[in-house]
Amino acid sequence: MTTRLLAIITVLVLAFYVLMLISKEKLELKYALLWFVLSIILILFACFPSVLTFLSFSLGFELTSNFLFFIAIFFLLLQVLSLSSTVSKQQQAIKNLSQALALLKHQLDNGNGGCNDDEL
């Protein structure tokens, strides 16, 4: 089995695994998008290695493997940025929900029940 065929099979298994995670609702489609883009790029590089070599030398990389490491690090940085953004949004939502819950508890403790007589 050639390295190229092994790379294609591995990428197809990765894409299938991502599809399974989406169908089981363990991964949202917006997070899977980067994985699908990566899969497509890797399949193209496996099918046409001359493109990978051309790109790496055009961008000034001495070795093609250095270019692959650069792409991998760039992809991981995109994932970290995406997840950091999600964590920030969720932290804000948790803070807002905690504050709303504290207000509701305060209203219940004061016997107000969250309902004014004017609202009835």
N, C-alpha and C positions, 0 to 999 in steps of 0.2 A: 504494500500500500504506500503510495507516495505521500509526501508531506502535504502537498496541495490538496489531495483528496481527504486526508485526515483533517485538515483545517476546515474544509467545506462541511464535512460531517459534524465536526464539533460546533460550528456556528449554527448549523441547522438544528442541532440538539438544543443549543441555547435559546434559539428563537421559539422552538416548540415548548420549552420549559416556561418561557415568559408567557406564551399563550395559555398554558395550563394555569399559571398563577392568576392570570386575568380572569379566566373562566371560573376559577374557584373563589374569586373576589378577594384574593390575598394581595393583589397588586392592582393599583388603579391604572387606567389607560394613560393618564398624563405622565406617570412615572415610567411606564413601559416604552414610551416614545423614544427616549434616548437609547434604550436597549435595542429597539428595532433598527434605529439609524446605525448603531454600531454593527449590528448583524449584517446589514446591507453593505456597509463599507468593507467589512472583513471578507464577505463573500466576493465582492468585486476585486479586492486585493488578492484573494486566493485564486480566482479565475484568471486574473490578468496581472501577474507579478511584475511585468515590465512597467506598468503604470506606477506601481509602488516604488520601483527603483528610480524611475524618471522623476517622480515627485520628490523623493528624498534627496537626490543629487541636485535638483533644481532649487530646492530650499537650502542647500548648503550643508547637508548632513553627509559626513564621510561614509557612514555605514547605513544600510537600510534598517538594520535592527535598532539603531539610535532613533531613527524616524518613527519606528513602531513604538518605542518606549515613549517618545514625545507625544504621540497620538493617545496612548493609553493614559498618560498623566493628564493630558488635556481633558480627556473624557471623564476621568475621575474628579477633576476639579469642577467640571460642569455638574456632575452628580452632587458633589458636596455643596455647591452654590444653590442648586435647586432644593436640596433637603434643608439647608440652612434657612432659606426663604420660607419653606413650609413650617419649620419649627418656630420661626418668629411669628408667623400668622397664628399658629396654634397657641403660643404663649399669650398673645394679646387676647385671643378668644377665651382662654381659660381665666385670665385676669378679669375680663368683663363679666363672665359667668359667675365668678367668685364674688365679685362686688354686687351683682344682682341678687345672688343668694343671700348675702349678708344683709342687704336691704330688706328682703322678704322676711328673714328671720327676725330682724329688728321690728318690723311692723307687726308680726305675729306676737312677739314678746310684749309689745305695748298694748295688746288687745285690740288693735286697730283692724287687723285682718286684711289690711291692704285695701280696704273699701271705705270710702267716706260716706257719710249720711247723705251728702248732696248728690252722690252718684246713684243712689237708689231711687 
